Amino acid sequence: MTPTSPTKLRVAIVGGGPAGIYAADILTKADVDVSVDILERLPAPFGLVRYGVAPDHPRIKEIVKALQRVLAKPDVRLLGNVEYGVDVKLEDLRAYYDAVVIATGARADRDLGIPGEEHSHGAADFVSWYDAHPDVPQSWPLDAPSVAVVGVGNVALDVARVLAKTADEMLTTDIPAHVYEGLRAKTTTDVHVFARRGPAYAKFSPMELRELNHSPKVEVIVHPEGFDVDDHGMEHIGRHKAQKMVLDTLANWVGRDPVGKPHRIHLHFAEAPTEILGGAGGATTLRTERTRPVGDGTVEGTGQVTNWDVQAVYRAVGYRSTALPGLPFDDRAAVVPNDGGRVLDLDGDPVAGTYVTGWIKRGPVGLIGHTKSDAAETIGNLLADAAAAGPTAVLREPGDVDAYFAERHVDVATFDHWERLDQHEVALGVAEGRERVKVGDRAGMLRAGRVS
Ligand SMILES: Cc1cc2nc3c(=O)[nH]c(=O)nc-3n(C[C@H](O)[C@H](O)[C@H](O)COP(=O)(O)OP(=O)(O)OC[C@H]3O[C@@H](n4cnc5c(N)ncnc54)[C@H](O)[C@@H]3O)c2cc1C
């Protein structure tokens, strides 16, 4: 084997979601001789595109095709089933790579900060279940006739839609048998979505909102109480075109006559959750307080309290990144502190050769496309630093990295492995007249990817 050129830039990217893969793409397109290893804790790449985007959004999941082309590039290697902080530390990576880019995203749920929170489910956990994430239990309790979802973003809509739709409506997607059976056992008829503020501030995407209305089994009811827009709200929608479109759609729906579909999604505005009541069996009541605008976009309580009789409460108020071993972490903002992607230590000085991109860099907001521009900034700074510092890694051969993992008995799932798993999932789909059926357990994923 020809030895790697001593000047070839060696980069490790930790996290094989869109942010990490776009970073690899930008590196390979730059005017430098580079080789990139993407270390991913799961046996499959693509992060939240595979394990966050809802199964009934196949068009968005198509992005994996473009991401897969990056992974197939000769200067890019996928090292899946490798967990940073468990299988490898930052100091280890330093020995093999001139630069390390952390792109580990966000997986935890933010809290509501109200009493009784322990009786609620985090949206991220539910999303991981219906998207067949291999590290979550395969069963999920869906025996609540009435459910509350707190939040007014697209994740709240995803959760509400999956809770309201029938299992058979979801059967055209890539959900595996355990998710289908779980959804089939569902007894939910009413999903109540709660927003603290008025409709002018709803953060839904216009298309996601309109899509709610497309199910033949699900009716959307926008409740007129609290459906008010003050002067600040009018100014706000004047500045935010998408939110104006959302408001127009909601205004068309508010107060319309029900048509009698078997499942309902209720949208409630100006209702702030204040407490979740429950016991060992989970939630029994969500208590909310009606709010009114104070004129600057925020709201205050009116003292008018409502107890909603629900048997499950989901928090969909945002994701949260978690700290990584060996790296500074800003717990308030839940990001790795950085300046344009250069990781900063506790004194605010750059940590040499260490970068972040994606949700761990700027927090869990924004769509897949945003991770591309994000990666461009980080990689721009990385390349400038690398040009100035020159090579720093002492063990520069890809084989050195392979030997490291082999010595530690890490069962690395490479790109070839992913291609075999991918083909296996497509074949499972063909057998059922679907495009794909996901394998939802780690052992099964690893087995399917091995050469038989
Ligand atoms: C429920 C949900 C639905 C969404 N739907 C849409 C949508 O429809 N359209 C859209 O454009 N955007 C959508 N988004 C947003 C989109 O998913 C994000 O913008 C994007 O995935 C963020 O990319 P990322 O690479 O930073 O993080 P992630 O996608 O989270 O990728 C991070 C990767 O790092 C890996 N990782 C984590 N820790 C480690 C470790 N210690 N070692 C190794 N690897 C590790 C993870 O396994 C993961 O693969 C959605 C997000 C959510 C939460």
The ligand as an SDF file (V2000), in Angstrom:
LIG
                    3D

 53 58  0  0  0  0  0  0  0  0999 V2000
  -37.8240   15.2860   15.2390 C   0  0  0  0  0  0  0  0  0  0  0  0
  -37.0700   16.0960   14.2080 C   0  0  0  0  0  0  0  0  0  0  0  0
  -37.5770   16.2120   12.9330 C   0  0  0  0  0  0  0  0  0  0  0  0
  -36.8940   16.9670   11.9810 C   0  0  0  0  0  0  0  0  0  0  0  0
  -37.4280   17.0710   10.7430 N   0  0  0  0  0  0  0  0  0  0  0  0
  -36.7820   17.8170    9.8220 C   0  0  0  0  0  0  0  0  0  0  0  0
  -37.3160   17.9570    8.5200 C   0  0  0  0  0  0  0  0  0  0  0  0
  -38.3900   17.4100    8.2230 O   0  0  0  0  0  0  0  0  0  0  0  0
  -36.6120   18.7090    7.6150 N   0  0  0  0  0  0  0  0  0  0  0  0
  -35.4260   19.3120    7.9250 C   0  0  0  0  0  0  0  0  0  0  0  0
  -34.7990   19.9650    7.0760 O   0  0  0  0  0  0  0  0  0  0  0  0
  -34.9020   19.2010    9.1580 N   0  0  0  0  0  0  0  0  0  0  0  0
  -35.5430   18.4770   10.1070 C   0  0  0  0  0  0  0  0  0  0  0  0
  -35.0250   18.3780   11.3520 N   0  0  0  0  0  0  0  0  0  0  0  0
  -33.7610   19.0890   11.6590 C   0  0  0  0  0  0  0  0  0  0  0  0
  -32.5360   18.2800   11.2250 C   0  0  0  0  0  0  0  0  0  0  0  0
  -32.7170   16.9410   11.6030 O   0  0  0  0  0  0  0  0  0  0  0  0
  -31.2790   18.8900   11.8440 C   0  0  0  0  0  0  0  0  0  0  0  0
  -31.1330   20.2070   11.3190 O   0  0  0  0  0  0  0  0  0  0  0  0
  -29.9910   18.1300   11.5350 C   0  0  0  0  0  0  0  0  0  0  0  0
  -30.1720   16.7400   11.6320 O   0  0  0  0  0  0  0  0  0  0  0  0
  -28.8550   18.5320   12.4920 C   0  0  0  0  0  0  0  0  0  0  0  0
  -27.7050   17.8870   12.0460 O   0  0  0  0  0  0  0  0  0  0  0  0
  -26.4420   17.4780   12.9590 P   0  0  0  0  0  0  0  0  0  0  0  0
  -25.5610   16.6850   12.0570 O   0  0  0  0  0  0  0  0  0  0  0  0
  -25.9310   18.6410   13.6680 O   0  0  0  0  0  0  0  0  0  0  0  0
  -27.0370   16.5120   14.1040 O   0  0  0  0  0  0  0  0  0  0  0  0
  -27.6250   14.9980   14.0040 P   0  0  0  0  0  0  0  0  0  0  0  0
  -28.4920   14.8560   12.8110 O   0  0  0  0  0  0  0  0  0  0  0  0
  -28.1880   14.7690   15.3480 O   0  0  0  0  0  0  0  0  0  0  0  0
  -26.3220   14.1070   13.8050 O   0  0  0  0  0  0  0  0  0  0  0  0
  -25.4190   13.8690   14.8530 C   0  0  0  0  0  0  0  0  0  0  0  0
  -24.7770   12.5030   14.6700 C   0  0  0  0  0  0  0  0  0  0  0  0
  -23.7360   12.3540   15.6480 O   0  0  0  0  0  0  0  0  0  0  0  0
  -23.7870   11.0390   16.1820 C   0  0  0  0  0  0  0  0  0  0  0  0
  -23.1820   11.0520   17.5160 N   0  0  0  0  0  0  0  0  0  0  0  0
  -23.6920   11.6040   18.6440 C   0  0  0  0  0  0  0  0  0  0  0  0
  -22.8530   11.4080   19.6880 N   0  0  0  0  0  0  0  0  0  0  0  0
  -21.7870   10.7160   19.2020 C   0  0  0  0  0  0  0  0  0  0  0  0
  -20.5840   10.1930   19.7970 C   0  0  0  0  0  0  0  0  0  0  0  0
  -20.3370   10.3500   21.1020 N   0  0  0  0  0  0  0  0  0  0  0  0
  -19.7050    9.5180   19.0060 N   0  0  0  0  0  0  0  0  0  0  0  0
  -19.9590    9.3460   17.6770 C   0  0  0  0  0  0  0  0  0  0  0  0
  -21.0950    9.8090   17.0670 N   0  0  0  0  0  0  0  0  0  0  0  0
  -21.9840   10.4900   17.8210 C   0  0  0  0  0  0  0  0  0  0  0  0
  -25.2810   10.7200   16.2120 C   0  0  0  0  0  0  0  0  0  0  0  0
  -25.5150    9.3250   16.2790 O   0  0  0  0  0  0  0  0  0  0  0  0
  -25.7400   11.3410   14.8930 C   0  0  0  0  0  0  0  0  0  0  0  0
  -25.6500   10.4300   13.8300 O   0  0  0  0  0  0  0  0  0  0  0  0
  -35.6870   17.6150   12.3160 C   0  0  0  0  0  0  0  0  0  0  0  0
  -35.1720   17.4900   13.6090 C   0  0  0  0  0  0  0  0  0  0  0  0
  -35.8700   16.7460   14.5430 C   0  0  0  0  0  0  0  0  0  0  0  0
  -35.3080   16.6300   15.9400 C   0  0  0  0  0  0  0  0  0  0  0  0
  1  2  1  0
  2  3  1  0
  2 52  2  0
  3  4  2  0
  4  5  1  0
  4 50  1  0
  5  6  2  0
  6  7  1  0
  6 13  1  0
  7  8  2  0
  7  9  1  0
  9 10  1  0
 10 11  2  0
 10 12  1  0
 12 13  2  0
 13 14  1  0
 14 15  1  0
 14 50  1  0
 15 16  1  0
 16 17  1  0
 16 18  1  0
 18 19  1  0
 18 20  1  0
 20 21  1  0
 20 22  1  0
 22 23  1  0
 23 24  1  0
 24 25  2  0
 24 26  1  0
 24 27  1  0
 27 28  1  0
 28 29  2  0
 28 30  1  0
 28 31  1  0
 31 32  1  0
 32 33  1  0
 33 34  1  0
 33 48  1  0
 34 35  1  0
 35 36  1  0
 35 46  1  0
 36 37  1  0
 36 45  1  0
 37 38  2  0
 38 39  1  0
 39 40  1  0
 39 45  2  0
 40 41  1  0
 40 42  2  0
 42 43  1  0
 43 44  2  0
 44 45  1  0
 46 47  1  0
 46 48  1  0
 48 49  1  0
 50 51  2  0
 51 52  1  0
 52 53  1  0
M  END
$$$$
